[in-house]
Amino acid sequence: MKPKRREIEGVSLSFLDVISCGFGAIILMLVLTKVFEPVVLEDTIENLEGYLAALQEDVFKLRGETRDIDREMIRKQDKKKDEIERLIRLQQNLDALKNKLTTVTDRTKVNTTIEEKLAKAKQSLTEEMQRLLADYKKSIDDDTIGGVPVDSEYVVFIIDTSGSMRQFAWPLLQQKIEETLSVYPRLKGIQVMNDMGNFMFSERRDFMNDNTKLRQLIVERLETWDTFSNSSPVEGITRAISAFYKPGRKISLYVLGDEFTGRSIQTVIDKVDRINHAGADGERLVRIHAIGFPVQFAQPQQFQVTGIKFAILMRELCARNGGTFVALNDYRLL
């Protein structure tokens, strides 16, 4: 007899179905839970927005602080620039004071040096110069100002327009011309020419009537007057005498220069003697005065000979022709 088989197959399938359904339900619940989480997502978004807002606020604060720092840096740089400019101005003022002090010291040294060099030059004069100085006699005239006769009614300025004069002594030369004119309150005529005999006012070949406007015009014209010069006054002196002398005219020539580049002093003296001879009254046709500017004596010794020759020449010419030679001890404007 065969044992009876237990009927469990159907029950097992049902159980499996139940278990499967249960697992399916659980999976479905999990799926539904992940899809529908609005509260959690909204909280996350709000948290992110708040974090971003906080970051933006920090960025704005940092930008503001950066602008403040930039402005402070700019202020510091401007202040530093102002301080640097102030230091530069102070340094310039200090340099100017040093230069002024140096200039005063240099002028004292130059004056001393010039006097020493003139003394040495006098000791080393050529035979011709010594002979001329031996014949020198100081003229005495009661009608003088500072030793210069001022009895003339007509004045001619004969100016050395060479490069050395224009470069170093021109401002002082202008001053001396003004000072010379000031000792002649009234003149019948004035003329200006260079040492080559060229007129300052080319259209005026005779004396110009003296007046305040003309005197001012002469000084102003000197600012730009630039004409060739050979640094020898002989041409200007001879032309002035030939062009302007007339009987009855009291004329003074004023020669202003710093050097004589000619070969022979005696040749010039002889030539002037022939032209500016003495009249019936024993007086020369014109007076000759001169102002010497010591430009060459500030140069090395080998370049000073032309300055020495000018001083000797003009001293002798002035002595022979009723005038006065004034030797300045500085060529710079004080």
Buried (B, 14 or more C-beta within 10 A) or exposed (E): EEEEEEEEEEEEEEEEEEEEEEEEEEEEEEEEEEEEEEEEEEEEEEEEEEEEEEEEEEEEEEEEEEEEEEEEEEEEEEEEEEEEEEEEEEEEEEEEEEEEEEEEEBBEEBEEBBEEBBEEBBEEBEEBBEEBBEEBEEBEBEEBEEEBBBEBBBBBBBBBBBEBBBEBBBEBBBEBBBEBBEEBEEBBBBBBBBBBBBBBBEEEEEBBEBEEEBBEBBBEEBEEBEBEBBBBBBBBBBBBBEBBBEEEBBBBBBBBBBBBEBEEBBEBBEEBBEBBEEEEEEEBBBBBBBBBBBBBBBBEEEEBBBBBBBBBBBBBBBBBBBBBBBBBBBBBEE
